Each structure stands twice: as C-alpha cells, then as structure tokens.
Amino acid sequence: MKMKGSEIMKLNKSGFTLVELLAAMLILGILMGVAIPNVIGVVNRQKNNTYIEDAKRMAIRARTTFASNTNIDKESATCFTLKFLDNGDFDEPPNGGVYLKTLSYVRYGTDGKYYVTLIECVNCKEKTTEQIYSTSLSGKEIRMIYNIKYDDLITEDNPTKNIKTSSSGYIAPTNSASGCAADKYHNDENEEDD
C-alpha cells in the first residue's frame, strides 16, 4: 500500500523526530555556550564597578570629613579608616564578603591628593572585622584597591584594572592605617556618647 504525501504529513504531526529534537538541543547548547560567559562577564564587570564606586565614596566622605570636622587636627590627620568613615553604607561589598574596616583607609597625601585603599575578604565566614582578625587570613580570597589616587579613579578609562586579587590571604603592606589620627577622634566621640 502506497501512502500519499498528505497522509505522510499527518503521521509526522503527532510529534518531533529524534533528529529534530537533537538538532534543537544542539542549537540551544550553542546559544547557552555563547550567552553564559557573556552574562558572567557582565555580572563581574558590575561587581568591579560597584567596588570602584565604594572607593570613590570613601574618598568623598574623607574629603568632606577632613574639611568639615573641626575636632580633627588638620596638621596631624593624614588618613581616615573605613571604620571611622562608615555609617552603614559599606556593609555589603559587591562580592558578598566583608570590608576590612581598620585596614581600608583614605590617606591625605603631602601633594594634597586623596589616596584610597579598600580591602575586602571575599570568602570570610566571619561577618565582623573583629571576628576576621581573630582568625587567620591564610587561604582567604582578598580583593583590594591599594593606594590609588582618587583623581585616577574618576578620570581613568578603566579604573577596574586597579583591583587586585590574592587567594593566599596576603595583604600588601599598608601605611599603618590602624594608627590613623582620625581614629583617635572617632574613639573620643564614642566615649562622649556613653
């Protein structure tokens, strides 16, 4: 018995053949292979941009504090730690880690410029700086912007190139941020509130 063309079409309308399904899966696989790396790249760029914006906000806050706070000795105050500058705006770093608030700082240079160091412990389970310092940073992923001039963060075409990553927990030597003169005033203010 010979089938006509229309009868063959009626038989095929009941579903897709294995070849058609495999072809569709292959096309979807190729599209996903192209799309997923692009989406991941966009997400990483956005995280880096957020990191740069946090560094800019730190510098702006330090500049404002330096200019407006009459309790700060303008001759001896050369840096402001994130612990001193933070009012809750820096509690959620872009990579889900914790900013190291006593090691992150803005330094007022002798050239009259502001230099930013912002350090994040990405995979720290501890959520406060004190808890982080009580454990070792060895083996922790550290992301940082180290001693970058504020003007460069604003004017550079690609300021995200200044973000450094270390998976060994090594932090580059800092300019003794924990001894910032601004911290002295911050602690005095806290004592007065008690």
PyMOL commands that set and color helices and strands:
alter all, ss='L'
color gray80, all
select helices_A, chain A and resi 5-12+18-68+82-85+129-134+150-155+159-162+177-179+181-193
alter helices_A, ss='H'
color red, helices_A
select strands_A, chain A and resi 79-81+98-99+105-108+114-121+142-149+163-166
alter strands_A, ss='S'
color yellow, strands_A
deselect
rebuild
show_as cartoon
